[in-house]
Amino acid sequence: MGNNGTHCFDTHSAIVQKVCADYQINWKLWALMGEPVGNYTLSWKLTSIQFRDQRKRGDRLWFSPDSLPPELRKAAGLIELYIDGHASVNVTGAHTIDMLGFRHRFNTGTAVRPGGQHSFNVPGSPSWDDVFGHYDLCKPAEAGQWKVDAKTAQNAFKQGIYSLQDLILCPESGVSELTMLEDAVDKLCSKPGAAAKFVFCQKQEEKDKKDAAKQDKEAAGNKAQNKEKEPSAPGLGASVLDGAGRRPPESIHDLLDESTERTAIRKKLAQETASYRRTAEAACQDILRDIDACYVRAQCPRPQPPAGTSEGECNTARGGNEVPDLYLVTSDCDEKCREGIARRRKEEREKEAREWHAKWDPIRTRCEPYYEQQKHYRQCEKNVRQTCNPKNFNNLNECTNEQVRTKGPTEKDARKLMQKEWNQRSKTGSSITNSILD
């Protein structure tokens, strides 16, 4: 993978066919209390856009950001990118141990716009058995197939991971938030003479036919809606997003500048996301309880540490001082950085070992029954994971983040909700300055 990549993503848009990105992934892998932790963020820039050939005559429909019509550039900057994939792992000294061919799967958190900002992500902590694998990790492995065992994974961390490369993108990767660009194209192509000037615009007669059919359909829908009472504006959801409608030409939205509009939309998105997260957390608590109950039914009860000792203490004591935080590896750790890590490790090894054993050996002795429970649970859990925990949620935070990312409100949703509120305020004569950001 290096730290950079270029890829063209197909879309499901009727107007935009491909979006090409030059992206950079910053990553960090480390050990915390004897467990692996990883975090990955994405930044990218837009390199080109391919529009669909509406005229079916083989026109050149590729545009760089600079060659886009000025009317489309702002909307193109609102496209978002998300990466989910797996990369080959380079381990220091891998030729001396069986660590060749390792791959590591990860995702870059929330989708992010181009222009240098980084995606938001939460560090995740998979089990040692799930850190590395072989072959195509986009496909779900059954019963531990293609997995690298925990001991070998720990040894890889001990040796030092100095690069991730040869990234393979999983189907979950892609671009989103194309609605604003589609709207901008529609607006531009509706201008007189646009079809002759811009190759991505439809011929006017074809557009007229489609517009007429669309208007007939909207008229029929409006007739049916007029028979029902106008609902009050609820929170985000399917009912909120049905029929955003066109805003009046003199609505509050038309009077807002770009900065104020974006601030209002992002505030609404933050409010709706926080509300959705609370709902998702409650749902995920039920999901995790169901997972635990499924494991119990399969005779895979979760291991319990001895009284007076935490799970983290037992895991740290068992892990030994083989995978300390000193083996921090990041995407910007060059050869000089790695040499410094090795030098410090050599200087501190003996002192660190004495101090560690004095503190943790007694705890490890107390935790021996817990380790036997862990061994049974991990083997049992592998056999029933696809049945009990197909999405491999390790904790409440992982489950909640997944729900928010895949099903939570988006900026597009917040924009539509704000447009409804702006239109309603226009009808009632509410003050713009006093209410727009309340």
C-alpha positions in Angstrom: 0.0 0.0 0.0 2.8 2.4 0.9 0.9 5.2 2.5 -0.6 6.5 -0.8 -2.9 5.1 -3.5 -4.8 6.1 -6.5 -8.1 4.5 -7.5 -11.2 5.2 -9.6 -14.4 4.3 -7.8 -17.6 3.3 -9.7 -20.8 4.9 -8.5 -24.5 4.2 -8.6 -25.2 7.7 -9.8 -27.2 8.3 -13.0 -25.0 11.2 -13.9 -21.5 10.4 -12.4 -19.9 7.2 -13.5 -16.5 7.3 -11.8 -14.7 9.3 -9.2 -10.9 9.0 -9.1 -9.0 9.8 -5.9 -5.4 10.2 -4.8 -5.5 9.1 -1.2 -3.2 8.7 1.8 -3.8 6.4 4.7 -2.2 7.1 8.0 -2.0 4.1 10.3 -0.8 3.1 13.7 -0.5 -0.3 15.4 0.4 -0.8 19.0 -0.2 -3.0 22.0 -2.2 -1.9 25.1 -2.4 -4.0 28.2 -1.4 -7.1 26.2 -3.9 -6.6 23.4 -3.4 -5.3 19.8 -4.8 -1.9 18.9 -5.0 -0.2 15.5 -6.2 3.2 14.2 -6.4 4.3 10.6 -7.4 7.7 9.0 -7.8 8.8 5.5 -7.1 12.0 3.6 -7.5 12.4 -0.2 -7.7 14.7 -3.2 -10.0 14.5 -6.1 -8.1 13.8 -9.4 -10.8 13.3 -11.9 -14.5 12.7 -12.5 -16.1 10.7 -15.4 -19.7 11.6 -16.3 -22.0 9.1 -17.9 -22.4 9.4 -21.7 -25.9 10.7 -21.9 -25.8 11.1 -25.7 -24.3 7.6 -26.4 -21.8 8.9 -28.9 -18.5 8.3 -27.2 -17.7 11.9 -26.0 -14.8 12.5 -23.7 -16.4 12.7 -20.3 -13.3 12.9 -18.0 -12.7 16.1 -16.1 -10.0 17.1 -13.7 -11.1 19.4 -10.8 -9.5 22.3 -12.7 -11.2 21.5 -16.0 -14.7 21.2 -14.4 -17.1 24.0 -15.2 -16.9 26.6 -12.3 -20.5 25.8 -11.5 -19.7 22.3 -10.5 -16.4 22.7 -8.6 -18.0 23.5 -5.2 -20.3 20.5 -5.4 -17.4 18.2 -6.5 -15.6 19.2 -3.3 -18.5 17.8 -1.2 -17.9 14.2 -2.4 -16.9 11.9 0.4 -14.6 8.8 0.4 -14.5 5.7 2.7 -11.8 3.0 2.5 -12.3 -0.6 3.7 -9.6 -3.1 2.7 -6.7 -5.3 3.5 -2.9 -4.8 3.0 0.2 -7.0 3.1 2.2 -6.7 6.3 6.0 -6.3 6.3 7.5 -7.6 9.5 11.1 -6.9 10.5 13.1 -10.2 10.2 10.1 -12.0 8.7 12.5 -14.2 6.7 13.6 -15.9 9.9 10.1 -16.8 11.0 6.9 -17.9 9.3 5.5 -14.4 8.8 5.5 -14.1 5.0 2.2 -13.5 3.3 0.4 -11.8 6.2 -2.4 -9.5 5.5 -4.3 -7.1 7.7 -7.8 -5.7 7.3 -8.9 -2.3 8.4 -11.2 0.6 7.6 -10.7 4.4 7.8 -13.7 5.3 10.0 -16.1 8.0 8.8 -16.2 9.1 5.1 -14.4 12.3 4.5 -14.3 15.1 1.9 -11.2 15.9 -0.3 -8.9 18.7 0.5 -6.5 17.5 3.3 -8.8 16.9 6.2 -8.6 13.5 7.9 -11.4 11.1 8.5 -12.5 10.5 12.1 -11.9 7.0 13.5 -11.9 5.2 16.8 -9.0 2.8 17.7 -10.1 -0.8 17.5 -8.8 -3.8 19.4 -9.4 -7.1 17.7 -8.4 -10.4 19.3 -4.9 -11.6 18.5 -6.5 -14.4 16.3 -8.1 -11.7 14.1 -5.2 -9.3 13.6 -3.7 -11.0 10.6 -4.8 -13.4 7.9 -4.0 -14.8 4.4 -5.6 -14.5 1.0 -8.7 -12.4 0.4 -9.8 -11.0 3.7 -12.8 -9.2 2.1 -14.5 -12.6 2.2 -15.7 -13.9 5.6 -13.5 -16.8 6.9 -15.3 -19.8 8.4 -14.1 -21.6 11.5 -10.8 -19.7 11.6 -9.9 -20.4 8.0 -7.1 -18.1 6.7 -6.4 -16.8 10.2 -3.0 -16.3 11.7 -2.8 -17.8 15.2 -2.4 -15.5 18.2 1.1 -16.6 19.1 2.4 -15.8 15.6 0.6 -12.5 15.6 2.2 -11.5 18.9 5.6 -12.4 17.5 5.0 -10.2 14.5 4.3 -7.3 16.8 7.4 -8.2 18.8 9.6 -8.2 15.6 8.1 -4.8 14.5 5.7 -4.0 11.7 7.3 -1.4 9.5 4.9 -1.1 6.5 1.5 -1.9 5.1 1.4 -2.1 1.3 -0.4 -3.7 -1.7 -3.8 -2.5 -0.5 -6.8 -4.5 -1.8 -10.1 -2.6 -1.6 -13.2 -4.4 -0.3 -16.6 -3.8 -1.8 -17.5 -1.6 1.1 -15.1 1.1 -0.1 -16.4 3.9 -2.2 -17.6 7.5 -2.7 -20.8 9.0 -1.4 -22.6 12.4 -1.2 -23.0 12.8 -4.9 -26.4 14.5 -4.7 -25.1 18.0 -4.7 -23.0 17.4 -7.8 -26.0 15.8 -9.5 -28.1 18.8 -8.7 -25.4 21.2 -9.9 -25.2 19.3 -13.2 -29.0 19.4 -13.6 -29.0 23.1 -12.9 -26.1 23.8 -15.3 -27.6 21.7 -18.1 -31.0 23.4 -17.8 -29.5 26.7 -19.1 -30.0 27.6 -22.7 -27.4 26.3 -25.0 -25.9 24.0 -22.3 -26.4 20.8 -24.3 -24.2 22.2 -27.1 -21.5 23.4 -24.7 -21.2 20.6 -22.2 -20.8 17.0 -23.4 -22.3 15.6 -20.2 -25.7 17.3 -20.8 -28.5 15.5 -22.5 -29.9 16.7 -25.8 -32.7 19.2 -25.0 -35.5 17.1 -26.7 -34.5 14.0 -24.7 -34.4 16.1 -21.5 -37.8 17.6 -22.3 -39.4 14.2 -22.6 -37.9 13.0 -19.3 -38.9 16.3 -17.5 -42.4 15.9 -18.8 -42.7 12.4 -17.5 -41.2 13.5 -14.2 -43.7 16.4 -13.9 -46.6 14.1 -14.6 -45.5 11.8 -11.9 -44.9 14.7 -9.4 -48.4 16.1 -10.2 -50.0 12.8 -9.4 -48.1 12.5 -6.2 -48.9 16.1 -5.1 -52.6 15.5 -5.8 -52.5 12.5 -3.4 -50.5 14.4 -0.8 -53.0 17.3 -0.8 -55.6 15.0 0.6 -53.5 14.4 3.7 -52.6 16.8 6.5 -49.1 18.2 6.4 -47.1 16.4 9.1 -45.0 18.4 11.6 -41.2 18.2 11.2 -40.0 15.1 13.1 -36.4 13.9 13.7 -34.5 12.3 10.9 -35.9 9.1 9.5 -37.7 7.7 6.5 -40.8 9.9 7.0 -38.6 13.0 7.2 -36.8 12.2 4.0 -39.9 11.4 1.8 -40.4 14.2 -0.8 -38.0 17.0 0.1 -39.8 19.2 -2.4 -38.6 22.3 -4.1 -37.9 25.4 -1.9 -39.7 28.6 -2.7 -37.5 31.0 -4.7 -37.4 33.5 -1.8 -37.0 31.0 1.0 -34.6 31.5 4.0 -32.2 29.1 2.3 -31.8 31.5 -0.7 -30.8 34.3 1.7 -28.0 32.3 3.5 -24.4 32.6 2.6 -22.3 29.4 2.2 -20.7 29.6 5.7 -24.0 30.1 7.5 -25.7 27.4 5.5 -23.0 24.8 6.2 -22.8 25.7 9.9 -26.5 25.2 10.3 -26.4 21.9 8.4 -23.5 20.5 10.4 -25.1 21.5 13.6 -28.3 19.7 12.6 -26.2 16.7 11.6 -24.4 16.6 14.9 -27.7 16.8 16.8 -29.2 14.0 14.8 -26.1 11.8 14.9 -26.0 12.2 18.7 -29.6 11.2 19.0 -29.1 8.3 16.6 -26.0 7.2 18.6 -28.0 6.9 21.8 -30.6 4.8 20.0 -27.8 2.7 18.5 -26.1 2.1 21.8 -29.4 0.8 23.3 -29.8 -1.5 20.3 -26.2 -2.6 20.5 -26.6 -3.5 24.2 -29.4 -5.9 23.2 -27.2 -7.2 20.3 -24.3 -7.9 22.6 -26.6 -9.6 25.2 -27.9 -11.8 22.4 -24.4 -12.6 21.3 -23.4 -13.6 24.9 -26.6 -15.7 25.3 -25.8 -17.4 22.0 -22.4 -18.3 23.2 -23.8 -19.6 26.5 -26.2 -21.8 24.6 -23.3 -23.1 22.5 -21.4 -23.8 25.8 -19.0 -20.9 25.2 -19.4 -18.8 28.3 -17.1 -15.7 28.5 -14.1 -16.3 30.8 -14.2 -14.5 34.2 -11.1 -13.3 35.9 -10.5 -14.2 39.6 -11.9 -12.0 42.3 -9.9 -8.9 42.9 -8.2 -9.1 39.5 -9.4 -7.4 36.3 -9.5 -8.9 32.8 -6.9 -6.4 31.6 -4.5 -7.4 34.4 -4.8 -11.1 33.5 -4.3 -10.4 29.8 -1.3 -8.2 30.5 0.3 -10.7 32.9 -0.2 -13.5 30.4 1.2 -11.5 27.5 4.5 -11.0 29.3 6.8 -8.1 28.3 7.0 -9.5 24.7 4.6 -6.8 23.2 5.1 -3.6 25.1 4.0 -0.2 24.0 7.6 0.5 23.0 6.9 -1.4 19.7 4.8 1.4 18.4 4.8 1.3 14.6 3.3 4.0 12.3 3.1 4.9 8.7 5.8 7.6 9.2 8.3 5.4 11.0 11.3 5.3 8.5 14.5 3.3 8.8 16.1 5.8 11.2 13.0 5.6 13.4 13.1 1.8 13.4 16.8 1.8 14.3 16.1 4.1 17.2 13.4 1.7 18.4 15.7 -1.3 18.2 18.5 0.6 20.0 16.3 1.7 22.9 14.9 -1.8 23.2 18.3 -3.3 23.5 19.3 -0.8 26.2 16.2 -1.3 28.3 15.5 -5.1 27.9 17.1 -6.4 31.0 15.8 -3.7 33.3 12.3 -3.9 31.9 12.2 -7.7 32.3 13.2 -7.6 36.0 10.6 -4.9 36.8 7.9 -6.6 34.8 8.3 -10.1 36.3 8.4 -8.7 39.9 5.0 -7.0 39.3 3.1 -9.4 37.1 4.3 -13.0 37.9 2.1 -13.2 41.1 -0.9 -11.9 39.0 -0.3 -14.5 36.3 -0.3 -17.3 38.9 -3.7 -16.1 40.2 -5.1 -15.9 36.7 -4.2 -19.5 35.6 -7.8 -20.7 35.8 -8.9 -17.7 33.7 -6.4 -18.6 31.0 -7.9 -22.1 30.7 -11.3 -20.5 30.4 -10.0 -18.2 27.7 -8.5 -21.1 25.7 -11.8 -22.9 25.7 -13.8 -19.8 24.9 -11.6 -18.8 21.9 -11.7 -22.2 20.3 -15.5 -22.5 21.0 -16.1 -19.0 19.8 -14.4 -19.7 16.4 -16.7 -22.6 15.8 -19.9 -20.6 16.4 -18.9 -17.1 15.5 -20.7 -17.0 12.1 -23.9 -18.0 14.0 -23.6 -16.0 17.1 -21.4 -13.0 16.1 -21.2 -12.7 12.3 -20.1 -9.0 12.4 -17.4 -9.8 15.0 -18.4 -7.1 17.5 -15.9 -7.1 20.4 -17.5 -4.4 22.5 -20.3 -1.8 22.6 -18.3 0.9 21.0 -17.5 -1.2 17.9 -21.1 -2.1 17.4 -22.3 1.5 17.9 -19.7 2.9 15.5 -20.8 0.4 12.8 -24.5 1.3 13.2 -23.8 5.0 13.0 -21.5 4.6 10.0 -23.8 2.4 8.0 -27.3 3.5 9.1 -26.9 6.8 10.8 -27.9 10.2 9.4 -25.7 11.8 6.7 -25.1 15.4 5.7 -27.5 14.8 2.9 -30.2 13.9 5.4 -29.5 16.9 7.5 -29.6 19.2 4.5 -33.0 17.9 3.5 -34.3 18.4 7.1 -32.9 21.9 7.3 -34.5 22.8 4.0 -37.9 21.8 5.3 -37.3 23.9 8.4 -36.2 26.9 6.3 -39.2 26.5 4.1 -41.5 26.4 7.1 -40.0 29.5 8.6 -40.4 31.3 5.3 -44.1 30.5 5.3 -44.6 31.6 9.0 -42.4 34.7 8.7 -39.9 33.6 11.4 -36.9 35.9 11.8 -33.8 34.6 10.0 -31.2 36.2 12.2 -32.9 35.0 15.4 -33.8 31.5 14.4 -31.5 30.2 11.8 -28.8 28.8 14.1 -30.8 28.4 17.3 
